[in-house]
Amino acid sequence: MINLNYELLKLFQVVVTEATIKESAKKLGVTPSAVSQSLKKLEDELGTQLFLREHKKLILTSQG
């Protein structure tokens, strides 16, 4: 069983809505680096890629 914390799920929701690391970071009040690191942690915990990174946009994968 996967035990995800609320903050990672909240981050995922914001990133899906904003579609960029920079805008997600602004909305969450954290640095873009923190968003990137948290996304990597979430993807590692789930064992799948949730977003395709194209230029500065994030595109949700079918797994996401």
MDTraj code that builds the backbone (N, CA, C; nanometers):
import mdtraj as md
import numpy as np

residues = "MET ILE ASN LEU ASN TYR GLU LEU LEU LYS LEU PHE GLN VAL VAL VAL THR GLU ALA THR ILE LYS GLU SER ALA LYS LYS LEU GLY VAL THR PRO SER ALA VAL SER GLN SER LEU LYS LYS LEU GLU ASP GLU LEU GLY THR GLN LEU PHE LEU ARG GLU HIS LYS LYS LEU ILE LEU THR SER GLN GLY".split()
xyz = np.array([
    [0.0842, -0.1191, 0.0000],
    [0.0000, 0.0000, 0.0000],
    [0.0881, 0.1247, 0.0000],
    [0.0514, 0.2220, -0.0810],
    [0.1256, 0.3474, -0.0898],
    [0.0682, 0.4450, 0.0116],
    [0.1571, 0.5081, 0.0869],
    [0.1152, 0.6040, 0.1883],
    [0.1614, 0.7435, 0.1458],
    [0.0789, 0.8138, 0.0683],
    [0.1132, 0.9480, 0.0216],
    [0.0675, 1.0511, 0.1226],
    [0.1496, 1.1539, 0.1388],
    [0.1069, 1.2575, 0.2318],
    [0.0220, 1.3635, 0.1599],
    [-0.0547, 1.4331, 0.2363],
    [-0.1481, 1.5330, 0.1847],
    [-0.0767, 1.6409, 0.1041],
    [0.0407, 1.6832, 0.1481],
    [0.1131, 1.7909, 0.0804],
    [0.1512, 1.7515, -0.0619],
    [0.1905, 1.6262, -0.0834],
    [0.2246, 1.5814, -0.2185],
    [0.1004, 1.5781, -0.3075],
    [-0.0117, 1.5372, -0.2516],
    [-0.1352, 1.5349, -0.3300],
    [-0.1818, 1.6765, -0.3643],
    [-0.1668, 1.7673, -0.2692],
    [-0.2013, 1.9078, -0.2936],
    [-0.1115, 1.9649, -0.4028],
    [0.0174, 1.9367, -0.3952],
    [0.1121, 1.9829, -0.4956],
    [0.0725, 1.9293, -0.6333],
    [0.0387, 1.8017, -0.6407],
    [-0.0023, 1.7407, -0.7672],
    [-0.1216, 1.8155, -0.8260],
    [-0.2197, 1.8445, -0.7455],
    [-0.3391, 1.9154, -0.7923],
    [-0.3029, 2.0533, -0.8461],
    [-0.2188, 2.1252, -0.7769],
    [-0.1795, 2.2593, -0.8215],
    [-0.1011, 2.2511, -0.9521],
    [-0.0100, 2.1561, -0.9629],
    [0.0695, 2.1431, -1.0849],
    [-0.0198, 2.1072, -1.2039],
    [-0.1170, 2.0211, -1.1824],
    [-0.2104, 1.9873, -1.2906],
    [-0.2844, 2.1133, -1.3360],
    [-0.3276, 2.1949, -1.2427],
    [-0.4028, 2.3165, -1.2742],
    [-0.3156, 2.4228, -1.3402],
    [-0.1971, 2.4448, -1.2875],
    [-0.1109, 2.5536, -1.3358],
    [-0.0282, 2.5144, -1.4587],
    [0.0083, 2.3886, -1.4705],
    [0.0823, 2.3339, -1.5851],
    [0.2261, 2.3842, -1.6006],
    [0.2764, 2.4595, -1.5032],
    [0.4178, 2.4973, -1.5048],
    [0.4725, 2.4905, -1.3624],
    [0.5998, 2.4617, -1.3541],
    [0.6662, 2.4585, -1.2234],
    [0.6643, 2.5978, -1.1605],
    [0.6979, 2.6983, -1.2405],
    [0.7083, 2.8352, -1.1889],
    [0.5750, 2.8852, -1.1324],
    [0.4673, 2.8689, -1.2064],
    [0.3362, 2.9148, -1.1590],
    [0.2878, 2.8327, -1.0395],
    [0.3174, 2.7045, -1.0406],
    [0.2808, 2.6194, -0.9266],
    [0.3536, 2.6652, -0.8012],
    [0.4816, 2.6965, -0.8163],
    [0.5603, 2.7433, -0.7026],
    [0.5039, 2.8727, -0.6456],
    [0.4668, 2.9650, -0.7344],
    [0.4071, 3.0915, -0.6887],
    [0.2796, 3.0655, -0.6093],
    [0.1949, 2.9800, -0.6633],
    [0.0665, 2.9517, -0.5981],
    [0.0859, 2.8846, -0.4612],
    [0.1869, 2.7987, -0.4521],
    [0.2124, 2.7254, -0.3275],
    [0.3008, 2.8029, -0.2301],
    [0.3633, 2.9101, -0.2773],
    [0.4511, 2.9893, -0.1908],
    [0.5825, 2.9201, -0.1602],
    [0.6329, 2.8448, -0.2573],
    [0.7611, 2.7751, -0.2424],
    [0.8461, 2.8028, -0.3656],
    [0.9681, 2.7533, -0.3670],
    [1.0560, 2.7739, -0.4819],
    [1.0255, 2.6726, -0.5919],
    [1.0575, 2.7073, -0.7156],
    [1.0421, 2.6106, -0.8247],
    [1.1207, 2.4817, -0.7995],
    [1.2361, 2.4944, -0.7382],
    [1.3166, 2.3769, -0.7050],
    [1.2425, 2.2835, -0.6092],
    [1.1731, 2.3413, -0.5128],
    [1.0964, 2.2603, -0.4173],
    [0.9839, 2.1855, -0.4882],
    [0.9197, 2.2508, -0.5840],
    [0.8131, 2.1851, -0.6602],
    [0.8717, 2.0692, -0.7410],
    [0.9825, 2.0934, -0.8096],
    [1.0466, 1.9883, -0.8895],
    [1.0855, 1.8690, -0.8038],
    [1.1452, 1.8961, -0.6900],
    [1.1880, 1.7879, -0.6002],
    [1.0689, 1.7097, -0.5469],
    [0.9628, 1.7787, -0.5135],
    [0.8430, 1.7117, -0.4621],
    [0.7755, 1.6280, -0.5700],
    [0.7732, 1.6789, -0.6934],
    [0.7169, 1.6003, -0.8034],
    [0.7975, 1.4729, -0.8256],
    [0.9296, 1.4862, -0.8199],
    [1.0149, 1.3678, -0.8361],
    [0.9877, 1.2673, -0.7250],
    [0.9735, 1.3163, -0.6031],
    [0.9444, 1.2279, -0.4905],
    [0.8117, 1.1557, -0.5117],
    [0.7096, 1.2291, -0.5546],
    [0.5787, 1.1690, -0.5791],
    [0.5885, 1.0635, -0.6890],
    [0.6552, 1.0965, -0.7984],
    [0.6707, 1.0007, -0.9081],
    [0.7492, 0.8773, -0.8626],
    [0.8529, 0.8981, -0.7822],
    [0.9308, 0.7852, -0.7302],
    [0.8450, 0.6961, -0.6403],
    [0.7652, 0.7581, -0.5539],
    [0.6797, 0.6804, -0.4632],
    [0.5746, 0.5997, -0.5389],
    [0.5236, 0.6582, -0.6477],
    [0.4218, 0.5893, -0.7271],
    [0.4821, 0.4951, -0.8307],
    [0.6104, 0.5137, -0.8586],
    [0.6783, 0.4284, -0.9553],
    [0.6355, 0.4537, -1.0985],
    [0.5968, 0.5772, -1.1290],
    [0.5542, 0.6111, -1.2646],
    [0.5765, 0.7589, -1.2921],
    [0.5882, 0.7914, -1.4198],
    [0.6020, 0.9307, -1.4602],
    [0.4628, 0.9919, -1.4721],
    [0.4398, 1.1002, -1.4001],
    [0.3090, 1.1649, -1.3993],
    [0.2968, 1.2761, -1.5032],
    [0.4103, 1.3361, -1.5387],
    [0.4102, 1.4483, -1.6321],
    [0.5177, 1.4316, -1.7372],
    [0.4869, 1.4784, -1.8571],
    [0.5879, 1.4962, -1.9610],
    [0.6332, 1.6402, -1.9490],
    [0.7626, 1.6599, -1.9551],
    [0.8157, 1.7954, -1.9450],
    [0.8524, 1.8431, -2.0849],
    [0.7775, 1.9374, -2.1376],
    [0.8011, 1.9931, -2.2698],
    [0.8203, 2.1426, -2.2570],
    [0.9414, 2.1874, -2.2910],
    [0.9793, 2.3274, -2.2761],
    [0.9543, 2.3663, -2.1304],
    [0.8704, 2.4609, -2.1047],
    [0.8427, 2.5015, -1.9660],
    [0.7084, 2.4511, -1.9178],
    [0.6386, 2.3743, -2.0004],
    [0.5059, 2.3229, -1.9641],
    [0.5140, 2.1787, -1.9169],
    [0.4218, 2.1434, -1.8322],
    [0.4074, 2.0061, -1.7872],
    [0.2772, 1.9507, -1.8455],
    [0.2865, 1.8342, -1.9036],
    [0.1702, 1.7710, -1.9645],
    [0.1443, 1.6416, -1.8897],
    [0.0237, 1.6264, -1.8426],
    [-0.0153, 1.5082, -1.7660],
    [-0.0068, 1.3828, -1.8539],
    [0.0552, 1.2775, -1.8026],
    [0.0595, 1.1514, -1.8751],
    [-0.0688, 1.0743, -1.8486],
    [-0.0874, 0.9650, -1.9187],
    [-0.2067, 0.8826, -1.8943],
    [-0.2026, 0.8229, -1.7536],
    [-0.0840, 0.7974, -1.6998],
    [-0.0724, 0.7476, -1.5626],
    [-0.1087, 0.8559, -1.4613],
    [-0.0787, 0.9800, -1.4968],
    [-0.1092, 1.0937, -1.4084],
    [-0.2576, 1.1171, -1.4047],
])
top = md.Topology()
chain = top.add_chain()
for i, resn in enumerate(residues, 1):
    res = top.add_residue(resn, chain, resSeq=i)
    for name in ("N", "CA", "C"):
        top.add_atom(name, md.element.get_by_symbol(name[0]), res)
traj = md.Trajectory(xyz[None], top)
